[in-house]
Amino acid sequence: MISAISTAADAPSLHQQIDTLISQRHSELKVVPTAICSDAEFIRRVHLDLNGVIPSAEVTRAFLENSATDKRQKLIDDLLASPDYALHMARLFDVMLTERRIAAGGNLYDVPAPNWREYLAESFASNKPWDQLVRELLAGDGTDEKLASALKFYLVRDVAPHQLTRDVGRLFLGVDLQCAQCHDDPHVVDYRQSDYFGIYAFLERSKMHPLSPRGAQLAETAASKTTFVSVFTTRSGETSPRLPGGEMIADPPLEKDKEYLVKPEPKVRGVPTYSRRLKLAEQLPRAGTLGFTRNIANRLWAILLGRGLVHPLDLHHAANPPSHPELLAVLERWMVENHYDIKGFLREVAISDTYQRSSLMPADSKDLSEKSFAVAPLRGLSAEQLRWSVLQATGRIELHYARLDAQTKKTSPLSEASPTPAWKEKITRNEALERQSVSLVAAFTGLPGQPEEGFQPVVDQALYLRNSTKLLPILQEDSGTLLARLNQMSDIQSVADGLYLSVLSRLPTEDEMAEVRQLLQSIKTPKERREPLQALLWGLLLSSEFRLNH
């Protein structure tokens, strides 16, 4: 017993295993990784990755001045414990799971977006295991009030079995079987038509059951045969439900007239005695299901490192092997042993030297491949990260919270602390901020139904940042905003420090300090300073340094 305990205690942690295996690969490739990033790089990067927003100037300054050797690990723990973590992950997985789709019936039958995001936020706040979350998404039929919002995964796809088949494969197993709907994929030998229709067989019986006056639940029929024909060979086939790499699951025999718990009738939701969809929810989110654990480990890795060990994320197959096979196996094993602990996984990756590499290449260094993970990648901010970071940089978040706190103190000065969960309270506090920045998000989102991977700027986005009148109110010099605070400072050094800490999470260089000084030193009155200060702020917000996570 003592020996077993000693062995477990001496086993390297996940972040140590990550660094060891990545370092071994660097040696094999004969590449020299970049240095560990500066504190300024780190605090901005980890705030964006774990909370979805840049840090405030005050938080950044305190971190830069902190000399504690364990300050990075403490910051990671603080960010993971923050309500902003739950809200950020809810936004992130909302985009991943729905891909900004709009149901054909609009909001008439779909789960309202706020309900769906609250469901996700609560799941991440409680650190719900990934297998449990997927089980809820696949099993939900809308009848359980506590889990009703999970039904959005089906409703936003109009309960269309072919669309669901493709997205269940892509999002939960890491395989895009779209081309296998009509024939074996000619480009990917591993993707067979029988695999596609094996998943399809779990889902084809499910139907939308509209409610009056609005909303919907899932109904399901009790009988159907799943057949398919290859358009290439005209060969036909028939299958029972089957997950890729697994065995077919036959329907249990049922007595005649006992096929339904509730027989479908006009305006009556059919409930079969045996549900293939519930069998999918039981069978798919398990360690033994080919691709399930690997897919989420790879996707979580990509959230922090900018790309997956298998990339693209939904093309796991033999001809597209992982860049670090042994590492991916380690990540899979950790996920299973730690019961699909998302927060714990992200913590271990963020602690690693691999995550904390600098994005700054030495002048004499050769280009490093992204899949070597020898240099931190440059990643475009998501629409949501950009929204909250613009609001943070301009001082809008701080001003809004101060006004709310003052109003609360004025109206209920003796009230006790609210029992409302912190993440839920913050959703309410953020509502006005979301309304004033909705156009910014709209300008930077991708097309509905398309995965948002990689940085793909377009002309419309640049024009929005430069010319949109909808952005101007956020940049105005209202009392309490960044511009107002800067305009009250008499010392130009303090102005430059406050500007750069607020927007770029770092202090200005000597050249940048000289530029600010040259622009402001001859100006005497706050009124005269307003326009050049606004130009400086706008210039930094338009910079690639602000637009990228680096």
C-alpha positions as CSV (number, residue, x, y, z in Angstrom):
1,M,0.0,0.0,0.0
2,I,2.8,2.4,0.9
3,S,4.5,1.6,-2.4
4,A,1.3,2.3,-4.4
5,I,0.8,5.7,-2.7
6,S,4.4,6.6,-3.2
7,T,4.2,5.8,-6.9
8,A,1.1,7.9,-7.4
9,A,2.6,10.8,-5.5
10,D,5.8,10.6,-7.6
11,A,4.0,10.4,-10.9
12,P,4.5,13.6,-13.0
13,S,1.6,16.0,-13.2
14,L,-0.1,16.5,-16.5
15,H,1.6,19.8,-17.2
16,Q,5.0,18.2,-16.6
17,Q,4.2,15.4,-19.0
18,I,3.0,18.0,-21.6
19,D,6.4,19.8,-21.4
20,T,8.4,16.6,-21.5
21,L,6.7,15.3,-24.6
22,I,6.7,18.6,-26.4
23,S,10.4,19.1,-25.6
24,Q,11.2,15.7,-26.9
25,R,9.5,16.5,-30.2
26,H,11.5,19.8,-30.4
27,S,14.7,17.8,-30.1
28,E,13.5,15.4,-32.8
29,L,12.7,18.4,-35.1
30,K,15.9,20.2,-34.1
31,V,14.0,23.4,-33.3
32,V,14.6,25.8,-30.4
33,P,11.5,27.0,-28.8
34,T,10.9,30.7,-27.9
35,A,11.6,31.9,-24.4
36,I,8.9,31.9,-21.7
37,C,6.6,34.9,-22.3
38,S,6.9,38.1,-20.3
39,D,4.4,38.8,-17.4
40,A,2.6,41.3,-19.7
41,E,2.2,38.7,-22.4
42,F,1.0,36.1,-19.9
43,I,-1.6,38.2,-18.0
44,R,-3.3,39.3,-21.2
45,R,-3.2,35.9,-22.8
46,V,-4.5,33.9,-19.8
47,H,-7.2,36.5,-19.1
48,L,-8.5,36.2,-22.7
49,D,-8.3,32.4,-22.7
50,L,-9.9,31.7,-19.3
51,N,-12.1,34.8,-18.8
52,G,-12.7,36.0,-22.4
53,V,-11.6,39.6,-21.7
54,I,-8.3,41.6,-21.2
55,P,-7.4,42.5,-17.7
56,S,-8.0,46.0,-16.3
57,A,-5.1,48.4,-16.0
58,E,-5.2,48.0,-12.2
59,V,-5.0,44.2,-12.3
60,T,-2.2,44.3,-14.8
61,R,-0.2,46.8,-12.9
62,A,-0.5,44.8,-9.6
63,F,0.5,41.6,-11.4
64,L,3.6,43.3,-13.1
65,E,4.7,44.7,-9.7
66,N,4.2,41.4,-7.9
67,S,7.5,39.6,-7.3
68,A,6.0,36.3,-6.0
69,T,7.4,33.2,-7.9
70,D,4.0,31.5,-7.9
71,K,1.9,34.4,-9.1
72,R,1.1,32.9,-12.5
73,Q,-0.3,29.7,-11.0
74,K,-2.3,31.8,-8.5
75,L,-3.7,33.9,-11.3
76,I,-4.7,30.8,-13.2
77,D,-6.6,29.5,-10.2
78,D,-8.2,32.9,-9.6
79,L,-9.4,33.1,-13.2
80,L,-10.8,29.6,-13.1
81,A,-12.7,30.4,-9.9
82,S,-14.1,33.7,-11.3
83,P,-17.7,33.9,-12.6
84,D,-16.2,35.3,-15.8
85,Y,-14.8,31.8,-16.4
86,A,-18.3,30.3,-16.5
87,L,-19.6,33.1,-18.7
88,H,-16.7,32.9,-21.1
89,M,-16.9,29.1,-21.5
90,A,-20.7,29.4,-22.0
91,R,-20.0,31.8,-24.9
92,L,-17.3,29.6,-26.3
93,F,-19.3,26.4,-26.2
94,D,-22.4,28.2,-27.4
95,V,-20.6,29.0,-30.6
96,M,-19.0,25.5,-30.8
97,L,-22.2,23.6,-30.2
98,T,-24.7,25.8,-32.2
99,E,-22.2,27.5,-34.7
100,R,-24.5,30.5,-34.5
101,R,-27.3,28.7,-36.3
102,I,-30.8,30.1,-36.6
103,A,-33.7,27.7,-36.4
104,A,-36.0,27.7,-39.4
105,G,-38.9,28.7,-37.1
106,G,-36.8,31.5,-35.6
107,N,-37.6,32.0,-31.9
108,L,-41.0,30.4,-32.2
109,Y,-39.8,26.9,-31.4
110,D,-36.2,27.3,-30.4
111,V,-34.9,27.6,-26.9
112,P,-34.3,31.3,-26.1
113,A,-30.7,32.2,-26.3
114,P,-30.5,33.5,-22.7
115,N,-31.9,30.3,-21.3
116,W,-29.4,28.2,-23.3
117,R,-26.4,30.3,-22.2
118,E,-27.5,30.2,-18.5
119,Y,-27.7,26.4,-18.8
120,L,-24.2,26.4,-20.2
121,A,-22.9,28.9,-17.7
122,E,-24.3,26.9,-14.8
123,S,-22.7,23.7,-16.2
124,F,-19.2,25.3,-16.4
125,A,-19.6,27.1,-13.0
126,S,-20.3,23.7,-11.4
127,N,-17.5,22.1,-13.5
128,K,-20.0,19.6,-14.9
129,P,-18.1,16.6,-16.4
130,W,-18.0,16.7,-20.2
131,D,-19.6,13.2,-20.6
132,Q,-22.5,14.3,-18.4
133,L,-23.0,17.5,-20.4
134,V,-23.0,15.6,-23.7
135,R,-25.4,13.0,-22.2
136,E,-27.8,15.8,-21.3
137,L,-27.6,17.4,-24.8
138,L,-28.3,14.1,-26.5
139,A,-31.0,12.8,-24.2
140,G,-33.0,15.9,-23.6
141,D,-36.5,16.0,-25.0
142,G,-37.7,19.2,-23.3
143,T,-39.9,17.6,-20.7
144,D,-37.5,18.0,-17.8
145,E,-37.7,21.7,-16.7
146,K,-34.2,21.7,-15.3
147,L,-32.7,20.4,-18.5
148,A,-35.1,21.9,-21.0
149,S,-32.5,24.3,-22.4
150,A,-30.3,21.5,-23.5
151,L,-32.8,20.8,-26.2
152,K,-31.4,23.7,-28.2
153,F,-28.8,21.4,-29.7
154,Y,-31.6,19.6,-31.5
155,L,-34.0,22.5,-32.1
156,V,-31.4,24.9,-33.6
157,R,-30.9,22.2,-36.3
158,D,-34.6,21.8,-36.7
159,V,-34.3,18.2,-35.5
160,A,-33.1,17.4,-39.1
161,P,-31.5,13.9,-38.8
162,H,-28.9,14.4,-41.5
163,Q,-27.7,17.7,-40.0
164,L,-27.7,16.1,-36.6
165,T,-25.8,13.1,-37.9
166,R,-23.0,15.3,-39.3
167,D,-22.7,17.5,-36.2
168,V,-22.8,14.7,-33.7
169,G,-19.9,13.1,-35.5
170,R,-18.0,16.4,-35.9
171,L,-18.6,17.9,-32.4
172,F,-18.5,14.8,-30.2
173,L,-16.4,12.3,-32.1
174,G,-14.1,14.6,-34.2
175,V,-15.1,13.0,-37.5
176,D,-16.8,14.9,-40.4
177,L,-18.8,12.3,-42.2
178,Q,-20.6,14.6,-44.5
179,C,-19.2,13.1,-47.7
180,A,-20.1,9.7,-46.5
181,Q,-23.8,10.4,-46.6
182,C,-23.9,9.5,-50.3
183,H,-20.9,7.1,-50.6
184,D,-17.7,6.1,-48.9
185,D,-15.6,9.2,-48.6
186,P,-13.2,9.1,-51.6
187,H,-10.6,11.3,-49.8
188,V,-10.7,9.7,-46.3
189,V,-10.6,5.9,-46.3
190,D,-11.7,5.7,-42.7
191,Y,-15.0,7.5,-43.3
192,R,-17.5,4.9,-44.6
193,Q,-21.1,5.3,-45.6
194,S,-22.1,2.6,-43.1
195,D,-20.5,4.8,-40.3
196,Y,-22.6,7.8,-41.3
197,F,-25.9,5.8,-41.4
198,G,-24.9,4.0,-38.1
199,I,-25.2,7.4,-36.4
200,Y,-28.2,8.4,-38.5
201,A,-30.1,5.4,-37.3
202,F,-30.0,6.7,-33.7
203,L,-31.5,10.0,-34.8
204,E,-33.9,9.4,-37.8
205,R,-36.9,8.6,-35.6
206,S,-36.7,11.8,-33.6
207,K,-39.1,14.6,-34.6
208,M,-40.0,18.1,-33.5
209,H,-43.2,18.4,-31.5
210,P,-44.4,22.0,-31.5
211,L,-46.1,23.4,-28.4
212,S,-48.7,26.2,-28.3
213,P,-48.2,29.1,-28.3
214,R,-44.5,28.6,-28.6
215,G,-41.7,26.2,-27.8
216,A,-41.2,22.6,-28.7
217,Q,-40.3,19.2,-27.4
218,L,-39.0,16.0,-29.1
219,A,-41.2,13.2,-30.2
220,E,-40.0,9.8,-31.5
221,T,-41.4,7.1,-33.6
222,A,-41.0,3.4,-32.7
223,A,-40.2,1.8,-36.0
224,S,-38.2,2.5,-39.1
225,K,-35.5,0.8,-41.2
226,T,-32.3,2.6,-41.9
227,T,-31.2,1.9,-45.5
228,F,-28.7,3.5,-47.8
229,V,-27.5,3.3,-51.3
230,S,-24.1,4.4,-52.6
231,V,-24.4,6.9,-55.6
232,F,-21.0,5.6,-56.8
233,T,-21.6,1.8,-56.8
234,T,-25.4,1.6,-56.4
235,R,-24.8,-1.0,-53.7
236,S,-27.4,-0.8,-50.9
237,G,-27.1,-1.5,-47.2
238,E,-29.2,-1.6,-44.1
239,T,-27.9,-0.9,-40.6
240,S,-29.0,-0.7,-37.0
241,P,-27.7,2.1,-34.8
242,R,-23.9,1.9,-34.6
243,L,-21.1,4.3,-33.5
244,P,-18.0,4.4,-35.6
245,G,-15.7,1.5,-34.6
246,G,-18.5,-0.1,-32.6
247,E,-21.0,-2.9,-33.0
248,M,-24.6,-2.6,-34.3
249,I,-27.2,-2.2,-31.5
250,A,-30.4,-4.1,-32.3
251,D,-33.7,-2.9,-31.1
252,P,-35.1,-5.0,-28.3
253,P,-38.1,-7.2,-29.3
254,L,-41.4,-5.6,-28.3
255,E,-44.9,-7.1,-28.1
256,K,-47.4,-5.9,-30.7
257,D,-49.2,-2.8,-29.5
258,K,-46.6,-2.3,-26.8
259,E,-44.3,-0.2,-29.0
260,Y,-45.3,3.1,-27.3
261,L,-45.6,4.5,-23.8
262,V,-47.6,7.3,-25.4
263,K,-48.9,6.6,-28.9
264,P,-48.5,9.5,-31.3
265,E,-51.7,11.3,-32.2
266,P,-52.4,14.7,-33.7
267,K,-51.1,17.1,-31.1
268,V,-49.9,14.2,-28.9
269,R,-46.2,13.7,-28.5
270,G,-45.2,10.1,-29.3
271,V,-43.0,8.4,-26.7
272,P,-41.7,5.0,-27.7
273,T,-41.1,2.2,-25.2
274,Y,-37.6,1.9,-26.6
275,S,-35.8,5.1,-27.7
276,R,-32.8,4.9,-30.1
277,R,-32.0,8.5,-29.2
278,L,-31.7,7.7,-25.5
279,K,-29.5,4.8,-26.5
280,L,-27.2,7.2,-28.3
281,A,-27.1,9.4,-25.2
282,E,-26.1,6.3,-23.2
283,Q,-23.6,4.9,-25.6
284,L,-21.7,7.9,-27.1
285,P,-20.4,9.8,-24.1
286,R,-18.2,7.0,-22.7
287,A,-14.5,6.4,-22.5
288,G,-14.9,3.3,-24.6
289,T,-16.4,5.1,-27.5
290,L,-13.9,5.6,-30.3
291,G,-13.0,9.3,-30.6
292,F,-15.1,10.7,-27.8
293,T,-12.4,11.4,-25.3
294,R,-9.8,12.2,-27.9
295,N,-12.1,14.8,-29.5
296,I,-12.7,16.9,-26.3
297,A,-9.1,16.6,-25.2
298,N,-8.0,17.9,-28.6
299,R,-10.6,20.7,-28.6
300,L,-9.7,21.9,-25.1
301,W,-6.0,21.9,-26.1
302,A,-6.9,24.0,-29.2
303,I,-8.7,26.6,-27.0
304,L,-5.5,27.4,-25.2
305,L,-2.9,26.6,-27.9
306,G,-4.6,27.9,-31.0
307,R,-4.7,24.6,-32.9
308,G,-5.3,21.0,-32.1
309,L,-2.8,18.1,-31.9
310,V,-5.1,16.9,-34.7
311,H,-6.1,19.7,-37.0
312,P,-8.6,20.5,-38.4
313,L,-10.5,19.6,-35.2
314,D,-13.1,17.4,-36.9
315,L,-10.8,15.4,-39.2
316,H,-9.5,12.6,-37.0
317,H,-8.4,9.8,-39.3
318,A,-5.4,7.7,-40.1
319,A,-4.1,10.0,-42.9
320,N,-4.3,13.0,-40.6
321,P,-2.4,11.7,-37.5
322,P,-1.8,13.9,-34.4
323,S,1.3,15.9,-34.4
324,H,2.2,14.4,-31.0
325,P,0.5,11.0,-30.8
326,E,1.9,10.1,-27.4
327,L,0.9,13.4,-25.9
328,L,-2.7,13.1,-27.2
329,A,-2.8,9.6,-25.6
330,V,-1.7,11.1,-22.3
331,L,-4.3,13.8,-22.5
332,E,-7.0,11.2,-23.3
333,R,-5.9,9.1,-20.3
334,W,-5.9,12.1,-18.0
335,M,-9.5,13.0,-19.0
336,V,-10.8,9.5,-18.3
337,E,-8.9,9.2,-15.0
338,N,-10.2,12.6,-13.9
339,H,-13.8,12.1,-14.9
340,Y,-13.8,14.6,-17.8
341,D,-12.8,17.5,-15.6
342,I,-12.7,20.5,-18.0
343,K,-11.5,23.0,-15.5
344,G,-8.7,20.8,-14.2
345,F,-7.6,20.1,-17.7
346,L,-7.4,23.7,-18.7
347,R,-5.5,24.5,-15.5
348,E,-2.8,21.9,-16.2
349,V,-2.3,23.1,-19.8
350,A,-2.2,26.8,-18.7
351,I,0.5,26.0,-16.1
352,S,2.7,24.4,-18.7
353,D,5.8,26.0,-20.2
354,T,4.3,25.0,-23.6
355,Y,1.3,27.3,-23.0
356,Q,3.5,30.1,-21.6
357,R,5.9,30.3,-24.6
358,S,6.4,33.8,-26.1
359,S,5.0,34.7,-29.4
360,L,8.0,36.9,-30.1
361,M,10.5,35.2,-32.4
362,P,14.2,35.9,-31.9
363,A,15.6,38.0,-34.8
364,D,18.0,35.2,-35.9
365,S,15.4,32.4,-35.6
366,K,14.0,30.5,-38.5
367,D,10.2,30.1,-38.9
368,L,8.7,27.6,-36.5
369,S,5.9,25.4,-37.6
370,E,2.6,26.0,-35.6
371,K,2.2,22.3,-35.0
372,S,5.6,22.2,-33.2
373,F,4.1,24.3,-30.4
374,A,7.6,25.9,-30.1
375,V,6.2,29.5,-30.3
376,A,2.9,30.9,-29.1
377,P,0.5,31.4,-32.0
378,L,-1.1,34.7,-33.0
379,R,-4.8,34.2,-32.6
380,G,-7.6,36.6,-33.6
381,L,-9.9,37.6,-30.8
382,S,-13.4,36.0,-31.2
383,A,-16.3,38.4,-31.6
384,E,-17.1,38.0,-27.9
385,Q,-13.6,38.5,-26.7
386,L,-13.3,41.6,-28.8
387,R,-16.6,43.0,-27.5
388,W,-15.6,42.6,-23.8
389,S,-12.1,43.7,-24.4
390,V,-13.2,47.0,-26.1
391,L,-15.6,47.6,-23.2
392,Q,-12.8,46.9,-20.7
393,A,-10.2,49.0,-22.4
394,T,-12.4,52.0,-22.7
395,G,-13.5,51.8,-19.1
396,R,-17.1,51.0,-19.9
397,I,-17.2,47.9,-17.7
398,E,-15.8,49.7,-14.7
399,L,-18.1,52.7,-15.1
400,H,-21.2,50.5,-15.6
401,Y,-20.5,48.4,-12.5
402,A,-19.8,51.5,-10.4
403,R,-23.1,53.0,-11.4
404,L,-24.9,49.7,-10.6
405,D,-23.2,49.4,-7.2
406,A,-24.1,53.0,-6.4
407,Q,-27.7,52.5,-7.3
408,T,-27.9,49.2,-5.3
409,K,-26.4,50.9,-2.3
410,K,-28.8,53.8,-2.6
411,T,-32.0,51.7,-3.0
412,S,-31.1,48.9,-0.5
413,P,-28.3,49.9,1.8
414,L,-29.1,47.4,4.5
415,S,-29.7,44.3,2.3
416,E,-27.6,41.2,2.9
417,A,-25.5,39.6,0.3
418,S,-27.6,38.1,-2.5
419,P,-27.9,34.3,-2.6
420,T,-27.9,34.4,-6.4
421,P,-24.9,32.6,-7.8
422,A,-22.1,35.0,-8.8
423,W,-22.2,33.9,-12.5
424,K,-25.9,34.5,-12.7
425,E,-25.7,37.8,-11.0
426,K,-23.0,38.9,-13.5
427,I,-25.3,37.9,-16.4
428,T,-27.8,40.4,-15.1
429,R,-25.2,43.1,-14.5
430,N,-23.9,42.6,-18.0
431,E,-27.2,43.0,-19.8
432,A,-26.9,46.8,-20.5
433,L,-23.3,46.4,-21.7
434,E,-24.3,43.7,-24.1
435,R,-27.1,45.9,-25.6
436,Q,-24.7,48.8,-26.2
437,S,-22.2,46.6,-28.0
438,V,-24.4,44.2,-30.0
439,S,-23.4,45.7,-33.4
440,L,-19.7,45.0,-32.6
441,V,-20.4,41.3,-32.1
442,A,-22.5,41.2,-35.3
443,A,-19.7,42.7,-37.3
444,F,-17.2,40.1,-36.2
445,T,-19.1,36.8,-36.2
446,G,-18.8,34.2,-39.0
447,L,-21.6,32.8,-41.1
448,P,-24.2,30.7,-39.3
449,G,-23.5,27.0,-39.5
450,Q,-19.8,27.4,-40.1
451,P,-17.1,26.5,-37.5
452,E,-15.1,29.5,-36.3
453,E,-11.5,28.4,-36.5
454,G,-8.6,30.6,-37.3
455,F,-8.3,34.3,-37.8
456,Q,-10.2,35.4,-41.0
457,P,-10.5,39.2,-41.0
458,V,-12.6,40.8,-43.8
459,V,-12.9,44.3,-45.1
460,D,-16.3,44.9,-43.4
461,Q,-14.7,44.4,-40.0
462,A,-11.9,47.0,-40.8
463,L,-14.5,49.5,-42.0
464,Y,-16.6,49.0,-38.9
465,L,-13.7,49.7,-36.6
466,R,-12.7,52.8,-38.6
467,N,-16.0,54.3,-39.5
468,S,-19.0,52.8,-37.6
469,T,-21.0,55.4,-35.8
470,K,-22.3,52.6,-33.6
471,L,-18.9,52.3,-32.0
472,L,-18.5,56.0,-31.3
473,P,-20.6,56.1,-28.1
474,I,-18.3,53.5,-26.5
475,L,-15.3,55.7,-27.2
476,Q,-16.9,58.9,-25.9
477,E,-15.4,60.7,-22.9
478,D,-18.1,60.1,-20.3
479,S,-17.3,60.7,-16.7
480,G,-15.5,57.7,-15.3
481,T,-14.3,56.3,-18.6
482,L,-10.7,55.8,-19.6
483,L,-10.6,59.0,-21.7
484,A,-12.0,61.0,-18.8
485,R,-9.5,59.6,-16.4
486,L,-6.6,60.2,-18.8
487,N,-7.7,63.8,-19.4
488,Q,-7.6,64.6,-15.7
489,M,-3.9,63.5,-15.4
490,S,-1.4,66.3,-15.6
491,D,1.7,64.0,-15.9
492,I,2.2,62.7,-19.4
493,Q,4.1,59.6,-18.2
494,S,1.0,58.7,-16.2
495,V,-1.2,59.3,-19.2
496,A,0.9,57.0,-21.4
497,D,1.1,54.3,-18.7
498,G,-2.6,54.4,-18.1
499,L,-3.4,54.2,-21.8
500,Y,-1.1,51.3,-22.6
501,L,-1.9,49.3,-19.5
502,S,-5.7,49.7,-20.2
503,V,-5.6,48.8,-23.9
504,L,-2.5,46.6,-24.5
505,S,-1.9,45.3,-20.9
506,R,1.7,46.5,-20.8
507,L,3.7,49.7,-20.2
508,P,4.7,51.8,-23.2
509,T,8.1,51.5,-24.8
510,E,10.4,54.5,-24.9
511,D,9.4,55.3,-28.5
512,E,5.7,55.0,-27.6
513,M,6.3,57.3,-24.6
514,A,8.0,59.8,-26.8
515,E,5.1,59.8,-29.3
516,V,2.6,60.5,-26.6
517,R,4.7,63.2,-25.1
518,Q,5.2,64.9,-28.5
519,L,1.4,64.8,-29.1
520,L,0.4,66.2,-25.7
521,Q,3.2,68.3,-24.3
522,S,2.1,71.6,-26.0
523,I,-1.6,71.2,-25.2
524,K,-2.7,73.1,-22.1
525,T,-6.4,72.5,-21.5
526,P,-8.4,69.3,-21.1
527,K,-10.7,70.4,-23.9
528,E,-7.8,70.6,-26.3
529,R,-6.5,67.2,-25.2
530,R,-9.7,65.4,-25.8
531,E,-9.3,64.9,-29.5
532,P,-5.6,63.7,-29.5
533,L,-6.3,61.4,-26.6
534,Q,-9.3,59.9,-28.4
535,A,-7.1,59.5,-31.5
536,L,-4.4,57.6,-29.4
537,L,-7.0,55.3,-27.9
538,W,-8.6,54.6,-31.2
539,G,-5.3,53.9,-32.8
540,L,-4.4,51.3,-30.2
541,L,-7.8,49.7,-30.5
542,L,-7.2,49.4,-34.3
543,S,-3.8,47.9,-33.8
544,S,-3.0,44.2,-34.5
545,E,-1.6,44.0,-31.0
546,F,-5.0,44.6,-29.6
547,R,-6.9,42.6,-32.2
548,L,-4.8,39.5,-31.6
549,N,-4.2,37.1,-28.7
550,H,-0.5,36.7,-28.6
